[in-house]
Structure formats: C-alpha cells, structure tokens
Amino acid sequence: MSAVDVPVALLGYGTVGSAVDRLLAENAEDIERATGHRLRVVRALVRDEAKERPHAPAEGVLTTDLARIRDDPSIAVVAEVMGGLEPTGNYVRELLGAGKPVVSANKQLVAREGAALFRAASEAGVQLRFEASVCAAIPVIKVLREALVVSNVHRVVGIVNGTTNFILTEMEGGAGYEEALAEAQRLGYAEADPTEDVSGADAAAKMAILATMAFGSRVTLADVGYEGIEGVTGEHVAAARSMDMVVRLVGQATLAGERLDVRVGPALVDRHHPLAAVEGAFNAVMLQGDAIREITLEGPGAGGMETASAVVADMVSVIGTTGTGFLQNDACWRTLERLPPGEARSPFYVSIRVDDVAGVLAQVALRLAGRGVSVARLVQEQSNGAATLHVVTHEAAERDLRSALDEIADLPETRERPTALPVVSDRGVAGLGWA
C-alpha cells in the first residue's frame, strides 16, 4: 500500500520546532509503517527567515506570513511550538477557526485560555491536542483522557518541572542554589531568565491542565496557589536529610467531595515515597483513583527532543483520527467549588530560629497548641546564643499553622520569620516513627 503524503506546518522553528522536523524526517518510515501516512513539514512560521539555525529546514519552508499556513488547504495539522501568549494565542484561534487541527506544547496558553481554545476547536469540528504542554515525553494527558476515563481519579500529585527538580537534586548533593541554577543553565535545562521555572509558575500551569483533565472541571492558572524554590536553603535540605527526606517542588491536585484544591510548592518528601526517587531533570506524576488505586508515570520532563516526541505523537494521533478524534471534545463537564484558601490539610515541617533562653520553647509550643497544631517531633540545634527549632507537626490546616507562625514571629525571642514546608508521605506520622 502506498503512503499518503501529509503536509504539516509548525508555528515556530526553535529548539522544539527543529526537533519536530528532524523526528518526522528521521522516523518517516516508522510512522508510515504504523499509520500509512508520511508527515512532511512544508511550512514553519518564524519572526525572521534570515536567522541562522543549527538545523536548517528545507528550502521554502520558513515564512513570516500566517496566511500561508492558515489558507493552505493541503496542510492537515499545525504544531504550535513557539510559546508565549500573544500573538501565539491569536494564531492558534485563527487556525482552529479555519478548520486546522492544532497540536500545542504551550502550557501557559492551554492553562489560561483552554476554554476558549476548546470552544473554537469544537465549533470548527477539529482537534486540539496538548500532550507536550505538561510533562514532555510522559503521556499523562492521553492516560487521563482515554485510558482512565471511567477511573474516577481523585488525586494527582507529581514533580512536573524538570528544571527545579535538577536544581534541588544538585543542592541535595551539596551545591548552593545559585551554583545549581548556573549548572542547569549551562546544561540547557534552565533558560537565561529562569523565573517561570523557579517561581513555580511553569509547574502551576501544568497542574492546572492536569487537574482540568482529571476532574472534568475547568482549572485555570488563577486557581492554583503556587510558590517557587527561591526560598529553599541548604538548611532546609540538611533538615530533610536528617529526617530521611528530600526537598522537591511538588504539585498536588485533590478532589474532596465536590471541592477541589490545586497547589504547587516546595515540600519535604519521605524517602519511602515514590517521588523521592525522582532526580535530575525527570518528572513523575502519580494518579490516584477508585478503579486504579495508584499509577505512577515517570520520564524526562525537559528537553527539546523529549518535547518534540510528544508533539509528533499528537500529530500522528490527529492524522489517524481525523473527524472522530476523542480530544476534540472539551474534558470539562461540571463546575466544582474551590477549597477555600488555607483549608488544605497536611503535616508540616517548620523551622524556627530563636534566642537560646529559658522559656522560649514553651512560648512556641503554646502558640502552636493555641491554633490546634499538634507537634509530632521537635529537634533543637544550639549555636552562638541562638537555637533553631526543627518541628514536624501532625496534619493541620495550613491557615491554622500560618496563624500560629504569625504569633511566633511576633515573639521578642524570635530572630527571623519561621518557614514552613508541607510533608509528603503515604506512611503518616506514625509510620515515619515521629509519633
């Protein structure tokens, strides 16, 4: 049987775009054997056609005119790999409106404008796929949307940013934050401006997408409480090590009854928990549900070639399911109430630096108890007239803990504002040996 030639286009021809072009060319025979189609990049929208590129496309591929893609009836699918919100969002809306299926690797665009994009795709009867927007080569969107459609997933927890995971792994090995960040930039894991990664915004966008897919209710970036790793210190890493734990940037999306909570932030992860073993620029996502109990997906979460592989997989899926694609339907079918800020419950690790004087420990314990926060473990380190209190609490509402820490910060003996990180463990306080 002869192969069907399928012209495709790209929005962007940077690291990911050029990798998509290479993968399609180098694996053309494999794709043809699997699908009967041969995908060929015929157009790529760029800002500057004259810019020198390490992997040059074929003659005539580059263009600065969107109309050459939008109005070409032969182009069967477009991969958006240029990033950013505008003009990218407008380009994608135009393409969908013109009846072009779109594959996107843009987590910020999908997280912020997913409802409008799905509406445009639905009205035009075309597909919008976005596997590469979350965890690069890990097919978590496909698993949630297709394999687990009747599994009643109620919790998603994971490490979804390879850059921050690399930095924290380096710090665990003894590097300082700035040193670890510089190494991540040298290796290409972090951008020259790493703000989106280290602030937690990248992971928050990904968790918004995962929560939307898992719970069938629209979650936007504005719904996700997030905190980055800029405040993680060597002291946090050392304290975690002393308690047989590691520091990781963890995303958590939880469905409790008819309310959901989605958050991202640094946490202490029990060494016995699967996420503790995820090191370097790898990602892992754990899905928990009634019919599956627990599934963990792990793999490389950063890199142009890894992201490109997910883009190509989505393009092949679109071509193989044109007119009947499951993903052209919006996953959202209900509206869920958000858990009010501060009501999320967790065990916490707290670091409190105080004057080493009689009675201060009792004052700290009194403030915690007054807010209903129970101490599971306390270790005191003394040095030069000061004491650092390392406290692990039983499960408590975040609001109550923060209120107690506000009161502790106001004590005259407190030298600096206390810091708190949630604890991630499946064993509970008793299982960890702290009770």
Secondary structure, 3 states (H helix, E strand, C coil): CCCEEEEEEEECCCHHHHHHHHHHHHCHHHHHHHHCEEEEEEEEECCCCCCCCCCCCCCCCEECCCHHHHCCCCCCEEEECCCCCCCHHHHHHHHHHCCCCEEECCHHHHHHHHHHHHHHHHHHCCCEECCHHHHCCCCHHHHHHHHCCCCCEEEEEEECCHHHHHHHHHHHCCCCHHHHHHHHHHCCCCCCCCHHHHCCHHHHHHHHHHHHHHHCCCCCHHHCEECCCCCCCHHHHHHHHHCCEEEEEEEEEEEECCEEEEEEEEEEEECCCHHHHCCCCEEEEEEEECCCEEEEEEEECCCHHHHHHHHHHHHHHHHHCCCCCHHHCCCCCCCCEECCCCCCEECEEEEEEEECCCCHHHHHHHHHHHCCCCEEEEEEEEECCEEEEEEEECCEEHHHHHHHHHHHHCCCCECCCCEEEEEECCCHHHHCCCC
